[in-house]
Amino acid sequence: MKKSFKHFSWLLLLLIPLLIVAGCGKSSSSNKTVKVGIMGSDEKIWKPIKTKLAKEGVKIKLVTFTDYNQPNAALSNHEIDINSFQHTYFMNAWNKAHKTNIVSIGRTVRAPLRLYSKKVKSVSDIKKGAQITIPNDSTNEGRALYLLQSAGLIKVDSKVELPTPKNITENKLNLKITPVDAAQTPRSLTDAAGAVINNEFAAEAKLPNNETIYKEKLNKASIPYINIIAANKSDKNNATYKKIVKAYQTEATKKLLKKYYHGLTIPAW
């Protein structure tokens, strides 16, 4: 009996540290604050989601960025846990260029690019030699050029996946296609005849719908441009992150998108 009790005591002494470590691990995991990287203009969409999840025991810290080059770098460096700002095409191009392993964990919205102008009322009014500004990040630059091609203003080399102004093969109006930082495209409307502007920056600048002179078509070709919530590949099955995706993909979020973006951004889940 004594021998049996002594053996049990030794087992208990060995198990206690393991139980303590396991308990601490569980506690730190449940109390973790998830850092979500977003563009500043999306705060009004994410704050209600943050409040809702807090009631369900999920803590979120919104980390805002001002340009497209920051959120994926922060994600890869584990400065944030997930981000919500990019479309699938941008993510794939980023992974290829930076040798990262970022993956989609859920769809958010479709945000068609638009050509805006304060100087003309339609594409047909654009004069020879006019300046058109486009975003200068590689995926949106190529996407903007395809939009201008769709509008009948230019033609680009169909063999190039991500065209730049150097790949324009026809420019009958001799337009000056000028790449600028995406965040600066709304400001460029002061001087340029037109600007291709991403929705979040158009919304931030409060550009009215009547200044849209052409909109990207929504079809099969635009599927890669559906926006997503992204995580590092090692976290793709994280249950808490999936809960955040579920909290985004609700009727309440649809109403917020309609309220703040007035149809510029379309739910894609």
C-alpha positions as a Markdown table, in Angstrom:
| # | Residue | x | y | z |
|---|---|---|---|---|
| 1 | Met | 0.0 | 0.0 | 0.0 |
| 2 | Lys | 2.8 | 2.4 | 1.0 |
| 3 | Lys | 4.7 | 1.5 | -2.2 |
| 4 | Ser | 1.6 | 2.2 | -4.3 |
| 5 | Phe | 1.0 | 5.6 | -2.6 |
| 6 | Lys | 4.6 | 6.5 | -3.0 |
| 7 | His | 4.4 | 5.7 | -6.8 |
| 8 | Phe | 1.2 | 7.8 | -7.1 |
| 9 | Ser | 2.9 | 10.8 | -5.3 |
| 10 | Trp | 5.8 | 10.7 | -7.7 |
| 11 | Leu | 3.4 | 10.7 | -10.7 |
| 12 | Leu | 1.5 | 13.6 | -9.2 |
| 13 | Leu | 4.7 | 15.6 | -8.8 |
| 14 | Leu | 5.5 | 15.0 | -12.4 |
| 15 | Leu | 2.1 | 16.0 | -13.6 |
| 16 | Ile | 1.6 | 19.2 | -11.7 |
| 17 | Pro | 4.1 | 21.3 | -13.8 |
| 18 | Leu | 2.5 | 20.0 | -17.0 |
| 19 | Leu | -0.9 | 20.9 | -15.8 |
| 20 | Ile | 0.3 | 24.4 | -14.8 |
| 21 | Val | 1.9 | 25.0 | -18.2 |
| 22 | Ala | -1.2 | 23.7 | -20.0 |
| 23 | Gly | -3.4 | 26.0 | -17.9 |
| 24 | Cys | -1.3 | 29.0 | -18.6 |
| 25 | Gly | -1.2 | 28.3 | -22.4 |
| 26 | Lys | -5.0 | 28.1 | -22.5 |
| 27 | Ser | -5.4 | 31.4 | -20.5 |
| 28 | Ser | -3.0 | 33.4 | -22.7 |
| 29 | Ser | -4.7 | 32.1 | -25.9 |
| 30 | Ser | -8.2 | 33.0 | -24.8 |
| 31 | Asn | -7.1 | 36.5 | -23.7 |
| 32 | Lys | -5.1 | 37.3 | -26.8 |
| 33 | Thr | -6.0 | 40.5 | -28.6 |
| 34 | Val | -6.2 | 40.0 | -32.4 |
| 35 | Lys | -4.6 | 42.8 | -34.3 |
| 36 | Val | -6.5 | 43.5 | -37.6 |
| 37 | Gly | -4.8 | 45.6 | -40.2 |
| 38 | Ile | -7.2 | 47.8 | -42.3 |
| 39 | Met | -7.1 | 50.9 | -44.4 |
| 40 | Gly | -8.2 | 54.0 | -42.4 |
| 41 | Ser | -11.4 | 54.5 | -44.4 |
| 42 | Asp | -12.7 | 51.1 | -43.3 |
| 43 | Glu | -12.7 | 51.9 | -39.6 |
| 44 | Lys | -16.4 | 52.8 | -39.7 |
| 45 | Ile | -17.2 | 49.2 | -41.0 |
| 46 | Trp | -14.9 | 47.4 | -38.5 |
| 47 | Lys | -15.7 | 49.3 | -35.3 |
| 48 | Pro | -19.2 | 47.8 | -34.9 |
| 49 | Ile | -17.7 | 44.3 | -35.7 |
| 50 | Lys | -15.1 | 44.9 | -33.0 |
| 51 | Thr | -17.8 | 45.9 | -30.5 |
| 52 | Lys | -19.9 | 42.8 | -31.3 |
| 53 | Leu | -17.0 | 40.4 | -31.0 |
| 54 | Ala | -15.9 | 42.0 | -27.6 |
| 55 | Lys | -19.3 | 40.9 | -26.2 |
| 56 | Glu | -18.5 | 37.3 | -27.4 |
| 57 | Gly | -15.1 | 37.3 | -25.7 |
| 58 | Val | -12.9 | 38.1 | -28.8 |
| 59 | Lys | -10.7 | 41.2 | -28.4 |
| 60 | Ile | -9.8 | 43.1 | -31.5 |
| 61 | Lys | -7.3 | 46.0 | -32.0 |
| 62 | Leu | -7.7 | 47.8 | -35.3 |
| 63 | Val | -4.4 | 48.9 | -36.8 |
| 64 | Thr | -4.9 | 51.4 | -39.6 |
| 65 | Phe | -2.6 | 51.9 | -42.6 |
| 66 | Thr | -2.4 | 54.6 | -45.2 |
| 67 | Asp | -1.0 | 52.8 | -48.2 |
| 68 | Tyr | -1.1 | 49.3 | -49.7 |
| 69 | Asn | 2.6 | 48.5 | -49.1 |
| 70 | Gln | 2.3 | 48.3 | -45.3 |
| 71 | Pro | -0.4 | 45.8 | -44.2 |
| 72 | Asn | 1.1 | 42.7 | -45.8 |
| 73 | Ala | 4.6 | 43.5 | -44.6 |
| 74 | Ala | 3.2 | 43.9 | -41.1 |
| 75 | Leu | 1.3 | 40.6 | -41.4 |
| 76 | Ser | 4.4 | 38.7 | -42.6 |
| 77 | Asn | 6.4 | 40.2 | -39.7 |
| 78 | His | 3.7 | 39.2 | -37.2 |
| 79 | Glu | 3.1 | 42.8 | -36.2 |
| 80 | Ile | -0.6 | 42.2 | -37.0 |
| 81 | Asp | -2.5 | 38.9 | -37.0 |
| 82 | Ile | -4.8 | 39.3 | -40.0 |
| 83 | Asn | -5.6 | 42.1 | -42.5 |
| 84 | Ser | -8.5 | 43.3 | -44.6 |
| 85 | Phe | -7.6 | 45.6 | -47.5 |
| 86 | Gln | -6.6 | 43.7 | -50.6 |
| 87 | His | -8.1 | 41.6 | -53.3 |
| 88 | Thr | -6.9 | 38.1 | -54.2 |
| 89 | Tyr | -4.8 | 39.2 | -57.2 |
| 90 | Phe | -2.9 | 41.7 | -55.1 |
| 91 | Met | -2.2 | 39.1 | -52.5 |
| 92 | Asn | -0.9 | 36.6 | -55.0 |
| 93 | Ala | 1.3 | 39.2 | -56.6 |
| 94 | Trp | 2.6 | 40.2 | -53.2 |
| 95 | Asn | 3.4 | 36.6 | -52.2 |
| 96 | Lys | 5.3 | 36.1 | -55.5 |
| 97 | Ala | 7.3 | 39.3 | -55.2 |
| 98 | His | 8.1 | 39.0 | -51.5 |
| 99 | Lys | 8.2 | 35.2 | -51.1 |
| 100 | Thr | 5.6 | 35.3 | -48.4 |
| 101 | Asn | 2.8 | 32.8 | -47.5 |
| 102 | Ile | -0.3 | 34.9 | -47.1 |
| 103 | Val | -3.7 | 33.3 | -47.7 |
| 104 | Ser | -7.3 | 34.2 | -47.9 |
| 105 | Ile | -9.5 | 33.1 | -45.0 |
| 106 | Gly | -12.7 | 34.8 | -46.2 |
| 107 | Arg | -14.3 | 37.1 | -48.8 |
| 108 | Thr | -15.4 | 40.6 | -47.9 |
| 109 | Val | -16.4 | 42.9 | -50.9 |
| 110 | Arg | -16.2 | 43.6 | -54.5 |
| 111 | Ala | -14.9 | 47.1 | -55.1 |
| 112 | Pro | -15.0 | 48.0 | -58.8 |
| 113 | Leu | -12.4 | 50.6 | -59.9 |
| 114 | Arg | -13.8 | 53.8 | -61.2 |
| 115 | Leu | -12.6 | 56.5 | -63.5 |
| 116 | Tyr | -13.5 | 59.9 | -62.0 |
| 117 | Ser | -13.3 | 63.4 | -63.4 |
| 118 | Lys | -14.1 | 66.9 | -62.3 |
| 119 | Lys | -13.4 | 68.3 | -65.8 |
| 120 | Val | -15.5 | 66.2 | -68.1 |
| 121 | Lys | -18.9 | 64.5 | -67.9 |
| 122 | Ser | -18.1 | 61.4 | -70.1 |
| 123 | Val | -15.2 | 59.4 | -71.5 |
| 124 | Ser | -16.0 | 60.8 | -75.0 |
| 125 | Asp | -15.3 | 64.3 | -73.7 |
| 126 | Ile | -11.6 | 63.6 | -72.8 |
| 127 | Lys | -9.4 | 65.6 | -75.1 |
| 128 | Lys | -6.1 | 64.8 | -76.8 |
| 129 | Gly | -3.1 | 65.1 | -74.6 |
| 130 | Ala | -5.1 | 65.0 | -71.4 |
| 131 | Gln | -3.6 | 63.5 | -68.3 |
| 132 | Ile | -5.1 | 60.5 | -66.6 |
| 133 | Thr | -3.6 | 59.3 | -63.2 |
| 134 | Ile | -3.7 | 55.7 | -62.1 |
| 135 | Pro | -2.6 | 53.9 | -58.9 |
| 136 | Asn | 1.1 | 53.0 | -59.0 |
| 137 | Asp | 1.1 | 49.7 | -57.1 |
| 138 | Ser | 1.7 | 46.9 | -59.7 |
| 139 | Thr | -1.7 | 45.1 | -59.5 |
| 140 | Asn | -3.9 | 48.2 | -59.4 |
| 141 | Glu | -1.8 | 49.9 | -62.1 |
| 142 | Gly | -2.3 | 47.0 | -64.5 |
| 143 | Arg | -6.0 | 46.8 | -63.5 |
| 144 | Ala | -6.4 | 50.5 | -64.1 |
| 145 | Leu | -4.9 | 50.2 | -67.6 |
| 146 | Tyr | -7.3 | 47.4 | -68.4 |
| 147 | Leu | -10.1 | 49.7 | -67.2 |
| 148 | Leu | -8.9 | 52.4 | -69.6 |
| 149 | Gln | -8.8 | 49.9 | -72.3 |
| 150 | Ser | -12.3 | 48.7 | -71.6 |
| 151 | Ala | -13.4 | 52.4 | -71.7 |
| 152 | Gly | -11.9 | 52.6 | -75.3 |
| 153 | Leu | -9.2 | 55.1 | -74.4 |
| 154 | Ile | -6.1 | 52.9 | -74.9 |
| 155 | Lys | -5.0 | 49.4 | -75.9 |
| 156 | Val | -2.4 | 47.3 | -73.9 |
| 157 | Asp | -0.3 | 44.3 | -74.8 |
| 158 | Ser | -2.6 | 41.3 | -74.1 |
| 159 | Lys | 0.4 | 39.1 | -73.5 |
| 160 | Val | 1.4 | 41.0 | -70.4 |
| 161 | Glu | -0.3 | 39.9 | -67.2 |
| 162 | Leu | 0.4 | 43.1 | -65.2 |
| 163 | Pro | 0.9 | 45.9 | -67.8 |
| 164 | Thr | 2.5 | 49.2 | -67.1 |
| 165 | Pro | 2.3 | 52.4 | -69.2 |
| 166 | Lys | 5.2 | 51.0 | -71.2 |
| 167 | Asn | 2.9 | 48.2 | -72.4 |
| 168 | Ile | 0.4 | 50.5 | -74.0 |
| 169 | Thr | 0.2 | 49.6 | -77.7 |
| 170 | Glu | -2.3 | 52.1 | -78.8 |
| 171 | Asn | -3.0 | 55.6 | -77.5 |
| 172 | Lys | -4.8 | 57.6 | -80.2 |
| 173 | Leu | -5.5 | 60.6 | -77.9 |
| 174 | Asn | -1.9 | 60.7 | -76.8 |
| 175 | Leu | -3.0 | 60.6 | -73.2 |
| 176 | Lys | -0.5 | 61.2 | -70.4 |
| 177 | Ile | -1.0 | 58.1 | -68.2 |
| 178 | Thr | 0.6 | 59.0 | -64.9 |
| 179 | Pro | 1.0 | 56.5 | -62.1 |
| 180 | Val | 0.8 | 58.0 | -58.6 |
| 181 | Asp | 0.4 | 56.7 | -55.1 |
| 182 | Ala | -3.1 | 55.2 | -54.8 |
| 183 | Ala | -3.9 | 57.5 | -51.8 |
| 184 | Gln | -3.0 | 60.5 | -53.9 |
| 185 | Thr | -5.3 | 59.7 | -56.9 |
| 186 | Pro | -8.3 | 61.8 | -55.5 |
| 187 | Arg | -6.1 | 64.9 | -55.1 |
| 188 | Ser | -4.8 | 64.5 | -58.6 |
| 189 | Leu | -8.3 | 65.4 | -60.0 |
| 190 | Thr | -7.5 | 69.0 | -59.4 |
| 191 | Asp | -5.1 | 69.0 | -62.4 |
| 192 | Ala | -5.7 | 65.7 | -64.3 |
| 193 | Ala | -8.7 | 65.2 | -66.7 |
| 194 | Gly | -9.4 | 61.9 | -65.0 |
| 195 | Ala | -8.2 | 59.5 | -62.3 |
| 196 | Val | -8.7 | 55.8 | -61.7 |
| 197 | Ile | -9.4 | 55.6 | -58.0 |
| 198 | Asn | -9.8 | 52.7 | -55.6 |
| 199 | Asn | -13.1 | 52.7 | -53.7 |
| 200 | Glu | -11.7 | 53.3 | -50.2 |
| 201 | Phe | -9.8 | 56.4 | -51.3 |
| 202 | Ala | -12.8 | 57.6 | -53.3 |
| 203 | Ala | -15.0 | 57.2 | -50.2 |
| 204 | Glu | -12.4 | 58.8 | -48.0 |
| 205 | Ala | -12.4 | 61.8 | -50.3 |
| 206 | Lys | -16.2 | 61.8 | -50.5 |
| 207 | Leu | -16.2 | 61.8 | -54.3 |
| 208 | Pro | -19.8 | 62.0 | -55.6 |
| 209 | Asn | -21.2 | 59.4 | -57.9 |
| 210 | Asn | -21.8 | 61.9 | -60.6 |
| 211 | Glu | -18.1 | 62.4 | -61.0 |
| 212 | Thr | -17.8 | 58.7 | -62.1 |
| 213 | Ile | -17.4 | 58.6 | -65.9 |
| 214 | Tyr | -16.6 | 54.9 | -66.2 |
| 215 | Lys | -16.8 | 51.9 | -63.9 |
| 216 | Glu | -15.0 | 48.5 | -64.0 |
| 217 | Lys | -17.3 | 45.8 | -65.3 |
| 218 | Leu | -18.3 | 43.0 | -62.9 |
| 219 | Asn | -17.8 | 39.6 | -64.6 |
| 220 | Lys | -15.7 | 36.5 | -64.4 |
| 221 | Ala | -12.6 | 38.4 | -65.2 |
| 222 | Ser | -13.1 | 40.5 | -62.1 |
| 223 | Ile | -13.3 | 37.6 | -59.6 |
| 224 | Pro | -9.6 | 37.8 | -58.7 |
| 225 | Tyr | -10.4 | 41.4 | -57.6 |
| 226 | Ile | -12.8 | 40.3 | -54.8 |
| 227 | Asn | -11.4 | 41.6 | -51.5 |
| 228 | Ile | -10.5 | 39.3 | -48.7 |
| 229 | Ile | -9.5 | 38.9 | -45.1 |
| 230 | Ala | -6.0 | 37.4 | -45.1 |
| 231 | Ala | -3.7 | 35.6 | -42.7 |
| 232 | Asn | -0.4 | 33.9 | -42.7 |
| 233 | Lys | -0.7 | 30.4 | -44.1 |
| 234 | Ser | 0.2 | 28.9 | -40.7 |
| 235 | Asp | -2.9 | 30.6 | -39.2 |
| 236 | Lys | -5.4 | 29.7 | -41.9 |
| 237 | Asn | -7.4 | 27.4 | -39.6 |
| 238 | Asn | -7.3 | 29.6 | -36.6 |
| 239 | Ala | -10.7 | 29.3 | -35.0 |
| 240 | Thr | -10.7 | 32.9 | -33.6 |
| 241 | Tyr | -9.8 | 34.3 | -37.0 |
| 242 | Lys | -12.6 | 32.3 | -38.6 |
| 243 | Lys | -15.0 | 33.8 | -36.0 |
| 244 | Ile | -13.9 | 37.3 | -37.0 |
| 245 | Val | -14.6 | 36.4 | -40.7 |
| 246 | Lys | -18.1 | 35.2 | -39.7 |
| 247 | Ala | -18.7 | 38.4 | -37.7 |
| 248 | Tyr | -17.9 | 40.4 | -40.9 |
| 249 | Gln | -20.1 | 38.4 | -43.2 |
| 250 | Thr | -23.4 | 39.5 | -41.8 |
| 251 | Glu | -26.5 | 41.5 | -42.8 |
| 252 | Ala | -25.4 | 44.2 | -40.3 |
| 253 | Thr | -22.2 | 44.7 | -42.3 |
| 254 | Lys | -24.1 | 44.8 | -45.6 |
| 255 | Lys | -26.2 | 47.7 | -44.2 |
| 256 | Leu | -23.0 | 49.5 | -43.1 |
| 257 | Leu | -21.4 | 49.1 | -46.5 |
| 258 | Lys | -24.6 | 50.5 | -48.1 |
| 259 | Lys | -24.7 | 53.4 | -45.6 |
| 260 | Tyr | -21.1 | 54.5 | -46.0 |
| 261 | Tyr | -20.2 | 53.5 | -49.5 |
| 262 | His | -23.5 | 54.1 | -51.3 |
| 263 | Gly | -23.2 | 51.1 | -53.6 |
| 264 | Leu | -19.6 | 51.7 | -54.5 |
| 265 | Thr | -18.6 | 48.6 | -52.6 |
| 266 | Ile | -20.6 | 45.4 | -53.0 |
| 267 | Pro | -20.8 | 42.5 | -50.5 |
| 268 | Ala | -19.0 | 39.4 | -51.9 |
| 269 | Trp | -19.8 | 36.6 | -49.5 |
